[in-house]
Amino acid sequence: MASNHRNCPMNGHRSVNQPRTETDEDPMANFIRPDQPSRCTWALGTEVASPHHHEPLAPKPSVLPSILEAVGGTPLVKLNKIPQSYGLKCNVYVKCEFLNPGGSVKDRIGVRMVLEAERQGLLKPGCTIIEPTSGNTGIGLAMAAAARGYRCLIVMPEKMSNEKVDTLKALGAEVIRTPTEAAFDSPEGLIAVSQRLQRSIPDSVILDQYRNAGNPLAHYDGTGAEIVQQLDGRVDMVVIGTGTGGTMTGIGRKIKEACPSCQVIAADPEGSILAEPEELNRSEVSFYEVEGVGYDFLPTVLDRSVVDRWYKFNDRAALPLARRLIRDEGLLCGGSSGGNLYVALEAAKTLTEGQNCVVILPDNIRNYLTKFVSDNWMEARKFKESENCYDQKWWNNQLHSVPIDAPVTVRVDANLEDAIALMKQNHRDQLPVVDEEGTIKGVVHLPNLMSKVLNRQAKPTDPVTRAIYKQFVKVDQNDNVGRASRILEKDSFVLITNQEQSATDASSKEVLVGVLTQRALFEYISAQQQQQVAATNGNGNAE
């Protein structure tokens, strides 16, 4: 068998029996990088026997011994309405990875990494699994940990949906959040935090999806082999999103072996640096809403040599298409599925009638019920227009017509006790956090603050950054009241901003105008409606 995955030792982290060392002076002294070059020797045509344990495809029995055996074997489903509307001539199939029991393609690697660790003696009864993840790998690992009896601790960025957090906690996992903007090699980033936890918790192990050979192996033995089998080897194009790269590497290698002429297409979000050539990664985007794809480093398990072409996508393309997959095709998938489909619709224009294109749909709708699935959320981010369905007279009034108190802010270098005192003194439930130049860095939000304090994640003497809330929406004061009202149906507040022109050059700066709350908007709308009733009655009396 070809040497498909000669991908280093299983991971570079301490085994459960190795002694711990910690350098208090330098929190990054023992940092194990997730972007070390792979020692894999795979190449097309390699004939050296694989050094890894492989799992051949096998039909599932009617009765399964545990939920872990339900992972894999997902169906291929033909798309109908969407490809036709784009004029594609080829067949477009989607690999429904969201039908895995944990809801995503990452179930495959979660189970595979746990079973491989047990087989190698790294995981034993009483061990703790720790993993840095955007959420789906964590859910797969938490599901495996629940079934196999391990404690599970997941570290994930604040950007990721609350649905993922709730699902993890329901599975018995403990969740720690890290700043979204923290770089992969930052002391505050999810990888460094995970490694510090692992050094402090006895009998713990990081399975490390970024470097673990079980990640691409799960897709070489499983996902890729299934696609080849399901289409009897007639695969002309496969479109895969890139996160850790394990899905791309495993499927790409299997496809290249079985179907040498198949085009492997990689989908990467704007703001990520995974694509080639490097010019594709040049972008002013520093944040994107689509979850689980893209990175600011090249994970060890990513083999870019299997990719024929890279395409970029953005939120504005991906999220509406994900909603179309749900509405027009009945596929209850997540936002990254829309990104993959967007790329497929571009790349598959070169395919002809009778050829087959396969698109990976990585996860399901559950994780995003309060995000892109919500009309309010989409409207808040201008991915969808707000509609004045009930012909409200105040709808198109500009926000600067709404009475808003001058903002009360707290400096980013203040302590939480200072913020609490300001909130009490000014009867506020939220305080914008600004730096010395007035740039908005986040919000101290009472519900979030209460949760942090009650769960011992912050104390009053901590800096405000320990309890900073970033899931807020900013709206320009020249926007209409209608859009703000749609946002405030769900959110308790929005920040009102304005673009202030520089006196010295042509640049502009975002300036905080105030905080609009549900109560303030309700009082404004009530007053507007009373005025409208009074005007109508006055006109009636005059007639």
N, C-alpha and C positions, 0 to 999 in steps of 0.2 A: 504494500500500500504506500502511496506517496507520502512524503513527510509534510503533512499539512499544517501542523501546529507545534513545531519545535520552538515553543514560546517560553523559554526560560524555566526556572523553578516555578512552582505553583504560585507563590507570591513572595515578595521580599520582606514581609513582616515577621516579627518574632513568633516562633511557634509557642504553644502554650507553656512549654517547660523551660524556655530560655530565661536567663536572669534579666531583670529590668535595669536600665540605667537612665538617668535623667539629669540634664544640665539646667539648673534653675536659672542661671544667668542668661541663657540663650534658649528661648522656647522652641527654636527651629534647629537646635543642634543635632537632633536625631531624626530630622525630617526625611522621610523616604519619598522621593519624587515619583509622581505618577506618569512622568513623560520620559523616563529613561528609554534609550533605544532598545528595541526588541532584539533578542538573541535568536529569534526564529530564523530558520534556514530554508523555509518553504519557498519554492518557485515553481512555476508551471513546468511540468515535465520531470520534477524531482522524483527519483525512484527509491530513495532511502526510506526504510520502514519508519512509520510514525512512532515516536517514543511515548505517545499518550494512550490512555485507556479510552477506547471508543465504544459507543452504544449504538448498535444497528437499529434501524427502524423495525418496529414490530407492531402488529395490530393490537389495539387495546382490548382487554377482556371485558366481558359484560359487567362484572363486579370488580371494583378496584379496592386494593387493601388500604389506601389512604388517598387524600386529595392530591398528593404530589404526583401520583400516576396519571392524573387527569391533565397534567401540563403537556402541551404539544398536540400534534394531530389536528391543527386548526384547518378550517376549510378554505379553499379558494372560491371566491364568488365573482361572477362576471358583472361588471358595471354596464348599465344600459343607457340611462338618460344623459348622464354627464358627458361621456365620450361622444355621444351622438351630437350633443349641442355644440361641441368643439370641432365637429367634422372629422374626427379620427376614423381611419379605415381599419385599424387593427383591433384585435380583441384586447380589452383591458380587464385584467383580473386583480382582485385585491386579496391579499393574504390576511385573514381576519385574526390577527394576534390578540385583539381585544377580547376574544372569546376564551382565552386562557382563564383558569379559575380565579386567579388574582387580578385579572383585568388587563394584563399587558404582556408584551413580548419578553419582558424582563423576568417573568416567572421562570422561563427556561433557564436563565443563567443563575437565578437564585437557587433553584433546586440543584442544578448541576454543580455549582460551587460547593454547596453544603455536602452533597454526596461524595464529591471528590475529596473534600477535606476529611470526611470520616474515613474514606478508604485509605488515605495517606496517614491517618493517625493524628491529624492536626486538631480535629474536633472530637471531644470525648464528653461523656455525661458530666454535667455541671459547668460546662464552658459557656462563655458569653460571646455572642456574635456582635461585632461592631462594624458598621458600614457607612461611609460617606456616599450620599446618593441624592438625586433630584426627586426621589420618591418611589418610582416604580420598582427599581431593584430592591429597595427597602421593603416594599410590600411582598415581593417574591421571597425575600429572605425571611421576613417575619412569618409568612405562611409556612415556610419550611421549618423555621424554628419552633412554631407552635406544634406542628405535626411530629417533630423529632425531639421536642422537650428541651430546647435551649433558651436561655435568656437572650433577648435581642435589643440592641441599642442602635438607633438610627440617627445620623447627623445629616440635616438637609437645609438648604438655603431658605430664607424667609419668603422668597418669591413664590415658592411652590404652594399649591392650593391647600386650603384647610381641609378639603375632603381627603387628601392624601394623609394628612396628619391624623384625622379621625379614624381612617381605615387602619393605619398602623397601630394606633392605640387600641382599637377594637381587637386586633390580633395579639395584643399583649406586649407590643414593643414600646420602649421608651424613646421619646423623640427630643432631640436638641436642635434648635434652629440657629443658623449662622447668618451674618449679613450677606445679602445678595451680591453686593458690589465687591466683596472680599475676593481678591485674586486667588487662584488655585494654590499659590505658594505663600499666601499670607498667613501669619499666626492666627488670625481670626477666621480663616477659611475652613470649609468643612473637612478637608483632608487633614490639615494640621490638628484641628480639634479632635478628630477621630483618633489620630495617632497618640495624642496626649492622653486621651481617655484609655486607650489600649494599654499604655504603659502604667496606668494607675489602677487598673482593674485586674485582679488575679484571674488567671485561667481565661483570658480573653484573646480573641483573634480577629483581625481584619481580613476578610476574604479578598477584598481589593479588586473590584470589577475592572479597574483601569489597567491592571497588570496580570490578572489571573487567567491562565490558559483555559480554564473552564468556560470563560465567557465566549470566545469564538468557537470553542469546541461544541458548545450547546447548539450553535447555529449551523456548524458544519455537519454534525451528525443528525441534527433535527430539522430546523427550519429549511435550510438549503436542500437537504435530501428530500424533504416532503414536497417542495415545489417541483423538483425534477420528476419525482414519481407522479405527482398529480397531473402534470402536463405531458407525461410520457416522453420526457426529454426534449420537448419542443418549446423551449424558452428562448425568446429572441431579445428580451430586455427585462431587467429587474431594477426597480427603483427603491432605494433604501435610504432612510434618514441616518445621519451620523451623530452619535452622542459619544459614548466611550469608544465606539468603532467596532465593538465585538460583533454586532449584528452584521455590519458591512463585511468584516473580515471573514467570518464563518460562512455566510451565504455566498459571498463573492468567490471564495476559494472553491467551494463545492460546485457552484455554477460554472466556473471557468474550467474545472476538470470534466464535468459531465456535458457541458454545452459550450465548447470553446469559442463559438462565434457570437455568443450572447453578449449584449452590451450591459455592463454593470454601471448604473447611474447613481451618483451620490447626491443627496439633498442636504444642504447646509444653510442654516439661517444667517441672514445679514447680522453682523456683529460677532460671529464666530470666526475662528482662524483655521479651520480644518481643511478648507478647500485648496485645490491646486488648479492652475498656477496661482501664485501668491497674490497677483493683481486682483483676483476675485474677492479677496478678503478685505480690500480697501473700502472702508465704510465709515460714516459718521455715527452709525448706530452703536450705542453703548449698552442698550437694554432692549430685550425683546420678550414678548409675553408668552410665546410658544414654549412649552416646557419639555425637558427631557432630551433636547438636541442641542448641538453646538457646544464648543468649549473655547477657553482662552489658552489651551495647551494641547499638545498632540499626545493622547493616551498611548501607552506602550502597546496595547492590543490592536491599535488601528493600523492595518496594512493598506496603505493608499495605492500600492502597486496593483491591486485587483480592480481599481476603478478606471473605467474608460473615460467618463466625463463627469465633471462636477457642475452643479447648478446651485444658484443661490435663491432663497425665497425670503419674504418678510411677513410680518403679522397681517398686513392689509390683504395679502394674497391668501395666506394659509387659513385664517380663521373663518372668513366667509365660505371658503370651499369646504372646510370641515362641517359647517352647518348645512351645506348642500348635500354632502354625503349622508347626513342624518335625514334631512327632509326629502331628498329626491331618490335616494337609494335605500333608505331604511337601515343604514349602518350606524350603530350607536358608538361612534369612535371619537377620539380626542383631537386636539388642535394640530399636533404634529402630523396626523394623517392628512390634513388639508395641505400642509407644506409638501409632503411627499406626492400628493396627487397633482398639485400645481406643477411640480417639476416633471412628473410623468406626462402631463398634457402638453408640455413644451417638447420634451425629448421624443415622445412617441409620434410626433408629426412625420418623422422619417420612416416609420414602419408602414407596411402595406397590408392589404386585405389578407387575412389568414394568419398573420403573424401575431405573436402573443407577448403582451407586456404585463408584468406582475408588479404590483405596488404593495409595499408593506404598510399595513395600518397598525401602528404600534400599541395604542392603548384605547381605553373606552371612555364613555361619556361621564362616568361616575365622578372622576377626578375634577370635573370642570363645570359642575352644575351651577356654581355661583360665579363662574368666569365666562368664557365665550358662549356658553349655552344660554346665558341670561341676556335678554334684549337690553336691559338697563346697563349691564357691564359693557356691552358692545357700543352702546350709544355714548357712554361716558368717555370712551377712548376714540370716538369718531370713526369706528369701524362700521357703524350703521347710523342712518339718519334718524333723528327723533321726529315722530309724527304727531301733529296736533289733532288727535283722533276725535276730540269732543269740541272742537272749535272754541277753545278757551281764548278769551279776548286778551288776557295778559301774556299769552304764550310767547309772542315775539318782542315783548318789552326787553330792553337790554338790562343786564344784571346791575349796571351802575345805578339803575333806578330803584333798586332794592336797598332800604336802609340797613347798613352794616356798620357795626361798631369798629372803631380803629383796632387793629390787631394787637393782641398781647402776645409777645414772643419770649422765648427763653433761649439763651445762648447754648451752642453745642458743647461748650466746655463747662457748663453748670452741672450741679448735682441734682439728683431726683428730688431731694428735700426742698431745693429752691423752686423747682417746678411745681411741686405739690403746694407750697406756700402761695405761689402766684395763682394757681388754679382756685385755691380757696378764697384768696383775697378778691379775685375778679369774677368769681362764680362762673368759671369756665370748665368744661369737660374735656377741652382739647387746647393744647398750646403748640403752635408751630415752633419748630427748632431751627434756628438760623445760625450761620457762621458770622464772622466779623464783617463780611461784606454784604450781609443780608440775604445770602443764598439759602433757599429752603432745603434743609437736610432731612426733614421728617416731621413727625408730630408726636408729642406726648399725649396719648389718648387714654382717657380714664378707664374704659373697659380693658384695654391692653395692659395698662399699668397695673390694674388690680390683679389681672391674671398672672403677671410676672411676679408680683409681690407674694401672692397667695401660694404660688408654686415654687417659691424660694429661688427664682431665677434672677431676682434683683432685690436690692435693699435700698433704703432712702439715701444712704451715703454714696451709692454708686453714681457714676456719671449718667446723664440722660441718655447717652447712646446705648445703655444697657436695656432700656425699655422704649426705644424709639419705634414708632409705628410708621410703616411705609406703604401700607395698602390704601392710601388716600388718593383722591382725585383732585386735580387742579383745573379750574375753569377760568378763562379770560373774562374780564368784566364787560367786554363788548359782546360776549355770547348772549343768547337769549335765555329768558327765565325758564322757558319750556324744557330746554336741555337740562338745566340744573334741577328742575323738578323731577325729571325721570331718574337722575342719579340719586336724588334724595329720597326716592321711594324705597331704596335699599340701604344707602349709606346714611350715617347720622350727620355728616357734615361734608362740605367741599371747601377747598381753599380758593379764594377769588384772587386772581393775579392780574397784572397789567404789564405791558412791555414799555419800558421807559427808555427813550432815546438818549444816547450819550451826548454830552455837550461838546466833546472834543473830536469824536469821529462818527462814522456811520453805523456803529454797532448799537445794539439795544440790550437791555438787561431786564430779566423778569423780576418784578417787584410785587411783594405781598400786599394786597389791598385789605383783606380781612377774611374772616371765617363765616361762611353761611351755613347755619344749622337747619335742621328740619323745622324746629319751632319758629325761627325767624322767617323762613319761607312760607310756612303755613299762615302766620300772621299777615304777611304781605299779600298773599293770595286772597285771604278772607277780606282784607280791606278793599282789594280791587273788586271783588265780587259784590261787596256792599255798595261801593260806588256805582257799579254797573246797574244794580237793582234800583238805587235811588234815582239815577239818571233816567232809567226806563219808566219808573213811576212818575217822575216829573214831566216827562214827555207825554205820558198818558193823561195826566191831569190837565196839561195845557191844551190837549186836543178836546 
